[in-house]
Amino acid sequence: MPRIRDIPGRLYRGDVSINFVGRQRTWYAISGLILLISVVSLLTRGLNFNEQFTGGSNFQFPATSSTSQAAISRVVEDAGGGSAIVQHVSGRLNGSAWVVQTKSLSSQATQQVTSALEKAFSINPKDMNLSFVGATWGGTITSKATEALIIFLVVIVIYLSIAFEWKMAVAAFVALMHDILITVGVYSLAGFQVAPASVIGLLTILGYSLYDTVVVFDKVRENTAGLLTTQRSTYSDAANLALNQTLIRSINTSLTALLPVASILFIGGALLGAGTLNDLSLVLFVGMLSGTYSSIFIATPVLADLKEREPQYKDLRVKIARRTAGGRAAQRAAAATVAGATAASAVQEDGGRPAAQAAAEPDDATEPGGDEVTVSAAQSAGPSGPAGSAARRGADGVRPVSRQQPRRGGSAQRRPGPRKKRR
């Protein structure tokens, strides 16, 4: 059994191969199911934008044992703040706190909500933190983030079309859209808040996913160079080999990048609580996982499907299929020949001579006088008794000697009889 450290070399040489490209329907089905769930969640649940996008007022105060989410929501609504989003955040350094997000309130309404919260839960005014974001500023942030995303995608498609080819650009674009939808769908399903830091993280993971895809595509281009001339394999086989050769690199890169992000997300979030750093690490963690998956299971299979539609690669696939079929037929014929030779050797009899040949050759007998008398198999099997004995006697009246001698091969010559001594 090969050792773990030998697996990268075996994958690179093609000794071990995982058929990623050949099982593209399976990966498409898995991704399609995840994307369907994400789209349904976006249409039904939507995204939980924080006040920096939607605009509004944000109240944050320390948590005490007498406070609860339902009680806070009731106090805010009774004070004229309307429906509020109440979240409990905890951190070992800053302690636990309540964050109340409301719609945009006037100065008078904000003061009423603040006074009601301080009175209901015995909060020191110095511990109450207020922040206000206008709806206009939140709308501007949303539009700028959308423009940045569109510009990023356009520039990437143009670059890949120039550096590689337009079909690789299309495959990379499909993988990027796959990552965006999955990441946004996870935010919708889990109810994570979308902050400006989340948009920054989203653009970051798109660049990371693109980097991994470009590495694989560069190896695909190297393996498929001169493929139509050499005709050594199909485009899908060459692309699958490239994917196997870069697989360990992709996994190592992903793990190396995910470890610090996970430490920021879980350890930093537990110590510092929710904040900008937590929002950034969350989108990075989800996006990196999705980007690694798409670069392996989506981008290269989509590229292979697009290239296999070209006429020259269709003809190449047909030629290789015929050559493979001819090789298999030759192997079957060789196997049949070996089987026939084995069967013939199994039925050979004395001296290595087949039984049919032994039955066709006559038996030899030597008379005592030195003259050879040839007795055929039919004569030897003649009737018994006096008449049969007379019929089987030779011209000199001497009956042939019955013997049991080893049979000679067909190429052996008869030995001359012993010479008679002269008197």
C-alpha positions in Angstrom: 0.0 0.0 0.0 1.5 3.4 -1.0 2.5 5.8 1.7 0.7 9.1 2.1 3.7 11.1 1.1 4.0 9.1 -2.2 0.5 10.1 -3.3 1.4 13.5 -4.8 4.1 12.0 -7.0 1.8 9.2 -8.1 -0.9 11.7 -8.9 1.5 13.8 -10.9 2.9 10.9 -12.9 -0.6 9.5 -13.6 0.0 6.3 -11.7 -3.1 7.1 -9.6 -5.9 9.1 -11.2 -9.2 10.4 -9.9 -11.8 10.8 -12.7 -13.0 14.3 -11.9 -13.8 15.3 -15.5 -15.5 12.0 -16.3 -17.9 12.3 -13.4 -19.0 15.9 -14.2 -22.7 15.0 -14.1 -22.3 14.1 -10.4 -20.6 17.3 -9.5 -23.2 19.3 -11.6 -26.0 17.6 -9.7 -24.5 18.4 -6.3 -23.8 22.0 -7.2 -27.2 22.4 -8.8 -28.9 21.2 -5.6 -26.9 23.6 -3.5 -27.6 26.5 -5.8 -31.3 25.7 -5.9 -31.4 25.8 -2.1 -29.5 29.1 -2.1 -31.8 30.7 -4.6 -34.9 29.6 -2.8 -33.6 30.9 0.5 -32.7 34.3 -1.2 -36.2 34.6 -2.6 -38.0 33.6 0.6 -35.7 34.7 3.5 -33.6 37.3 1.8 -30.4 38.8 3.3 -30.0 40.3 6.8 -28.3 43.7 6.0 -27.0 45.6 8.9 -27.8 49.3 9.5 -24.9 50.4 7.4 -26.8 49.2 4.3 -30.4 49.8 5.3 -29.8 52.8 7.5 -31.1 53.1 11.0 -30.1 53.4 14.7 -28.0 51.0 16.6 -28.1 50.6 20.4 -25.6 48.6 22.2 -25.4 48.0 26.0 -24.0 45.4 28.4 -26.1 42.3 29.0 -27.4 41.5 32.5 -29.3 38.5 33.9 -32.6 40.4 33.9 -32.6 41.1 30.1 -34.0 38.9 27.4 -34.5 39.3 23.7 -38.3 39.3 23.9 -38.2 41.9 26.7 -35.9 44.2 24.8 -38.0 44.0 21.6 -41.1 44.9 23.6 -39.5 47.9 25.3 -38.2 49.3 22.0 -41.6 48.9 20.3 -43.5 50.5 23.2 -41.1 53.5 23.1 -41.8 54.1 19.5 -38.8 52.4 17.9 -40.9 50.0 15.9 -39.8 46.4 15.2 -36.2 45.9 16.1 -33.5 43.3 15.4 -32.0 42.1 18.7 -28.8 40.2 18.9 -26.7 38.9 21.8 -23.0 39.0 21.2 -20.4 37.7 23.6 -16.6 38.1 24.0 -14.2 37.2 26.8 -12.5 40.6 26.6 -15.4 42.9 26.2 -18.0 40.8 27.9 -21.5 40.0 26.6 -23.7 42.7 25.2 -27.0 43.3 23.5 -27.2 45.0 20.0 -30.5 46.5 19.0 -31.0 47.6 15.4 -34.0 49.7 14.5 -35.1 51.8 11.5 -34.0 55.3 11.1 -35.4 57.3 14.0 -35.6 61.0 14.7 -33.7 62.6 17.5 -36.7 62.6 19.7 -37.6 59.0 19.0 -34.0 57.9 19.6 -34.0 59.7 23.0 -37.2 58.0 24.0 -35.9 54.5 23.1 -32.6 55.2 24.9 -34.4 56.3 28.1 -36.8 53.4 28.0 -33.9 50.9 27.7 -31.9 52.5 30.5 -34.9 52.6 32.8 -36.2 49.1 32.1 -32.9 47.3 32.5 -31.0 49.6 34.9 -28.4 50.6 32.3 -25.8 53.2 33.2 -26.0 56.0 30.5 -22.2 55.8 30.1 -22.6 52.1 29.0 -25.1 52.9 26.3 -23.5 53.2 22.8 -25.5 54.8 20.0 -24.7 54.9 16.3 -26.7 56.3 13.4 -26.6 55.6 9.7 -28.7 57.4 7.1 -30.6 55.4 4.5 -28.9 57.4 1.8 -25.4 56.4 2.9 -26.5 52.7 3.1 -27.9 52.8 -0.4 -24.7 54.3 -1.7 -22.7 51.5 -0.1 -25.0 48.9 -1.7 -24.7 50.4 -5.2 -20.9 50.9 -5.0 -20.5 47.3 -3.9 -22.6 46.1 -6.8 -20.6 48.2 -9.3 -17.3 46.9 -7.9 -18.4 43.3 -8.3 -19.5 43.8 -11.9 -16.3 45.6 -12.8 -14.3 42.8 -11.2 -16.1 40.1 -13.2 -15.7 42.0 -16.5 -12.0 42.6 -16.0 -11.4 39.0 -15.1 -13.2 37.7 -18.2 -11.2 40.1 -20.4 -7.9 39.1 -18.8 -8.5 35.4 -19.1 -9.7 35.7 -22.7 -6.4 37.4 -23.6 -4.1 35.3 -21.4 -5.7 31.9 -22.2 -8.8 31.7 -24.4 -12.4 32.7 -24.2 -13.6 29.2 -23.3 -11.4 29.2 -20.2 -12.7 32.7 -19.4 -16.3 31.3 -19.6 -15.5 28.3 -17.4 -13.8 30.6 -14.8 -16.8 33.0 -14.9 -19.2 30.1 -14.2 -17.0 29.0 -11.3 -17.0 32.6 -9.9 -20.8 32.9 -10.1 -21.1 29.5 -8.5 -19.0 30.8 -5.5 -21.0 34.0 -5.2 -24.4 32.3 -5.2 -23.3 29.6 -2.7 -21.7 32.2 -0.3 -24.7 34.5 -0.4 -27.0 31.5 0.0 -25.1 30.4 3.1 -25.6 33.9 4.5 -29.3 33.8 3.8 -29.8 30.4 5.3 -27.8 31.1 8.4 -29.1 34.6 8.9 -25.7 36.2 9.1 -25.6 40.0 8.9 -24.2 41.5 5.7 -21.9 44.4 6.5 -19.5 46.4 4.3 -16.7 44.1 5.5 -18.6 41.1 4.1 -18.5 42.7 0.6 -14.7 43.2 1.0 -14.4 39.6 2.0 -16.5 38.5 -1.0 -14.3 40.3 -3.4 -11.3 38.7 -1.7 -12.5 35.2 -2.0 -13.3 35.7 -5.7 -9.7 36.6 -6.3 -8.6 33.6 -4.3 -10.9 31.2 -6.2 -9.7 32.7 -9.5 -6.1 32.1 -8.5 -6.7 28.4 -7.9 -8.6 28.1 -11.2 -5.9 29.8 -13.2 -3.2 27.4 -11.8 -5.3 24.5 -13.0 -5.9 26.0 -16.4 -2.2 26.7 -16.9 -1.5 23.0 -16.4 -4.4 22.1 -18.7 -2.9 24.3 -21.4 0.5 22.6 -20.9 -0.9 19.1 -21.1 -3.1 19.8 -24.2 -0.4 21.6 -26.2 0.1 19.6 -29.5 -2.6 17.2 -28.5 -4.1 17.1 -32.0 -0.7 16.2 -33.5 0.4 13.5 -31.0 -3.2 12.1 -30.5 -2.1 10.5 -27.3 -5.3 11.2 -25.4 -8.6 13.1 -25.5 -8.9 16.6 -24.3 -10.9 15.4 -21.3 -8.3 12.9 -20.3 -5.5 15.5 -20.6 -7.5 18.0 -18.5 -8.3 15.4 -15.9 -4.5 14.6 -15.7 -3.8 18.3 -15.1 -6.4 18.4 -12.4 -4.8 15.4 -10.6 -1.4 16.9 -11.0 -2.4 20.2 -9.3 -4.8 18.5 -6.8 -2.4 18.3 -3.9 -1.3 21.9 -4.5 -4.9 23.1 -4.4 -5.6 21.2 -1.2 -2.4 22.4 0.5 -3.1 26.0 -0.5 -6.7 25.9 0.7 -5.7 24.4 4.1 -2.9 26.9 4.6 -5.3 29.8 3.9 -8.2 28.3 5.9 -6.3 27.8 9.2 -5.6 31.4 10.0 -9.1 32.5 8.8 -10.7 29.8 11.0 -8.6 31.0 14.0 -9.8 34.5 13.5 -13.4 33.4 13.1 -13.7 31.0 16.0 -11.0 32.1 18.4 -11.2 35.8 17.7 -14.9 35.8 17.6 -15.1 34.0 21.0 -12.7 36.5 22.6 -13.7 39.7 20.9 -17.3 39.0 20.0 -19.1 40.1 16.8 -17.5 42.9 14.9 -15.9 43.9 11.6 -13.1 41.3 12.0 -15.7 38.6 12.6 -17.8 39.7 9.5 -14.7 39.6 7.3 -13.4 36.2 8.5 -16.9 34.6 8.2 -17.2 35.4 4.5 -13.6 34.4 3.8 -14.1 31.0 5.5 -17.3 30.2 3.5 -16.0 31.6 0.3 -12.7 29.8 0.4 -14.4 26.4 0.9 -16.7 27.2 -2.0 -13.8 28.4 -4.2 -11.7 25.3 -3.6 -14.7 23.1 -4.5 -15.5 25.1 -7.7 -11.9 25.1 -9.0 -11.7 21.3 -8.8 -15.2 20.1 -9.5 -16.7 22.9 -11.7 -14.2 25.0 -13.6 -12.2 22.2 -15.3 -15.2 19.9 -16.2 -17.0 22.9 -17.7 -13.9 23.7 -19.8 -13.6 20.1 -21.0 -17.3 20.1 -22.0 -16.8 23.2 -24.0 -13.6 22.0 -25.8 -15.1 18.6 -26.6 -17.7 20.3 -28.7 -15.1 21.5 -31.1 -14.9 19.4 -34.4 -11.2 18.6 -34.1 -11.6 17.3 -30.6 -14.6 15.3 -31.6 -12.6 13.6 -34.4 -9.7 13.0 -31.9 -12.1 11.3 -29.5 -13.4 9.0 -32.4 -9.9 8.1 -33.5 -8.7 7.2 -30.0 -11.9 5.2 -29.4 -11.2 3.2 -32.6 -7.6 2.7 -31.6 -8.6 1.5 -28.2 -11.1 -0.9 -29.6 -8.5 -2.3 -32.0 -6.1 -2.8 -29.2 -8.7 -4.6 -27.2 -9.6 -6.9 -30.1 -5.9 -7.7 -30.6 -5.6 -8.6 -26.9 -8.7 -10.9 -27.2 -7.2 -12.6 -30.2 -3.9 -13.1 -28.5 -5.7 -14.5 -25.4 -7.6 -16.9 -27.7 -4.4 -18.1 -29.3 -2.7 -18.7 -26.0 -5.8 -20.6 -24.8 -5.7 -22.8 -27.9 -2.1 -23.6 -27.5 -2.6 -24.5 -23.9 -5.5 -26.9 -24.8 -3.4 -28.6 -27.6 -0.5 -29.2 -25.2 -2.9 -30.7 -22.6 -4.1 -33.4 -25.0 -0.7 -34.5 -26.3 0.3 -38.1 -25.7 3.5 -40.2 -25.8 6.6 -38.4 -27.1 4.7 -35.1 -27.3 2.6 -36.3 -30.2 -1.1 -35.5 -30.5 -3.6 -38.4 -30.1 -5.0 -37.9 -33.6 -1.6 -38.1 -35.2 -0.8 -41.3 -33.2 -4.0 -43.0 -34.4 -3.2 -42.2 -38.0 0.4 -43.7 -38.0 0.9 -47.4 -38.5 2.4 -49.8 -36.0 5.7 -51.5 -36.7 6.6 -55.1 -35.9 9.8 -57.1 -36.6 9.8 -60.7 -37.3 12.2 -63.1 -35.7 13.9 -63.7 -39.0 14.7 -60.0 -39.4 12.0 -59.1 -42.0 9.7 -56.2 -41.0 6.0 -56.8 -41.2 3.7 -53.8 -41.0 0.4 -54.4 -39.4 -2.2 -51.8 -39.6 -4.6 -50.9 -36.9 -7.5 -52.4 -38.9 -5.7 -55.7 -39.3 -4.7 -55.8 -35.7 -8.3 -55.5 -34.8 -9.4 -58.4 -37.1 -11.3 -61.5 -36.1 -9.9 -64.0 -33.7 -9.7 -67.8 -34.1 -8.0 -70.1 -36.7 -9.4 -68.3 -39.7 -8.4 -64.9 -38.3 -4.9 -66.2 -37.4 -4.4 -67.6 -40.9 -5.5 -64.3 -42.4 -3.1 -62.5 -40.3 -0.1 -64.7 -41.1 2.6 -63.3 -43.4 3.7 -64.9 -46.7 6.4 -67.0 -44.9 3.9 -68.3 -42.4 5.2 -66.4 -39.5 2.7 -64.6 -37.4 3.6 -61.0 -36.4 4.9 -60.5 -33.0 2.6 -58.6 -30.7 4.5 -56.0 -28.8 4.1 -53.0 -26.5 6.7 -50.5 -27.5 6.8 -46.7 -27.0 5.7 -44.9 -30.1 8.1 -42.8 -32.1 7.5 -39.4 -33.3 6.4 -38.9 -36.9 9.9 -37.6 -37.9 11.7 -40.6 -36.5 12.9 -43.2 -39.1 12.5 -46.9 -38.8 15.6 -48.7 -37.6 16.9 -51.5 -39.9 16.5 -55.0 -38.6 19.4 -57.1 -37.3 21.5 -58.7 -40.0 21.4 -62.5 -40.4 24.6 -64.2 -39.8 26.0 -66.1 -42.7 26.9 -69.6 -42.1 
